[in-house]
Amino acid sequence: MRGKSVPPSIAIVGPCGAGKSTLARELQARGIQARQIAQEHSFAPTMWQHLTKPDILIFLDASYETCTQRKNLNWLPKEYAKQVHRLQHARQYCHIYVKTDHLKPEEVMDQVLSSESFA
């Protein structure tokens, strides 16, 4: 267990448009070491482990429709499905999972900070 004076290192993964960069900025603004990992673009399933060795892995998830709308993406469902496939390992081993479809950024932050992994 980490002491209160040493903030955990955080890695954030998820499909494009799930809110990774927004959450990383918000955590960093609170002095928490957070980094978004572009795992959805990597063919190496454990890239997130090799880049950061995080204390906490956060998986932000969102539907194809939500991701497309948020990022104004011109992609096909099969491209989204490829990202989901590339994220399987990270999703399996994440400490915190948040479905962001119907959440505002501050609600995502609240869920993350109130999770047991931050206790």
Secondary structure, DSSP 4 states (H G I P E B T S, - for coil): ---TTSPPPEEEE-STTSSHHHHHHHHHHTT--EEE--GGG-S-TTHHHHHH--SEEEEEE--HHHHHHHHT----HHHHHHHHHHTHHHHHH-SEEEE-TT--HHHHHHHHHTSGGG-
